[in-house]
Amino acid sequence: MRKIALIALSALPLFAGFFPATVNTSVSNISGNNIKMSSSFPVNGMSGVVVHNYGNNIKAITSRIMQTSKGTAVLKGNDIIHHDKLPTIKTLVAKGDKVIGGYLYNNVLLLAPDANTYSKITASYNKQWIHPDLYAIYLSQEGESMPTKANLAEFAKQYQVGLIYIVKKGSAVLLDPITGKHVGQKAVSGLPAKAQFPFFMRFDKIDSGWFSKSASGTYYNLVESL
């Protein structure tokens, strides 16, 4: 499958507190699959992208990365955008390339136990919220019965999702779907004892095995694995 990501880059917003800030930096050194950055991301486990400038106002994302320690990251591959009719970018990461840490972190999928919790959270943050209905449809089309880190990662790549906000029992976490790491956590109270399974969505049922034996359980138990 071929893929390419030609983009027009502009200043990206910063987020404080629970949401890690998006960081613009550059590659200062390369050693195999490891790179050094001029400045570090706020949290280890954050993903980012490397952007190469080809001149003539043409820029492209050439690789994904994950910060493993302060100012150090590992290359995670170049599967940025999937498109059969576009050529694969084969440009190697080079010293001086731009790095965006927390790329697409403003695009957030929220997994919540009920409609009330979903509404309260989405009203509290100025984000581009990806509705869980879209994720539910994706799971149905893929023949999946419940959320996993693997299908969240694939969904995020296809639908340009940067973070998964997951409400757990007594807490909330931010999952970076590309790295599979938690990059934010906080305590949460006032959650409902009874939750919609497998997560809040506006469908009574979905074909493709959602209510088969493989999809039984409770919301709070399910999200503990995410």
ABEGO torsion letter per residue (X at the ends): XBBBBBBBBBBBBBBBEABBBBBBBBBABBBEABBBBABBBABBGBBBBBBBBAEGGBBBBABBBBBABBGBBBBAEABABBBAABBBBABBBBBGBBBBBGBGAABBBBBBABAAAAAAAAAABBBBBBBAAAAAAAAAAAGBABBBAAAAAAAAAAAGBABBBBBBBGBBBBBBAAAGBBABBBBBBGBBABBBOABBBABABBBGGAABAAABEBAAAAAAAX
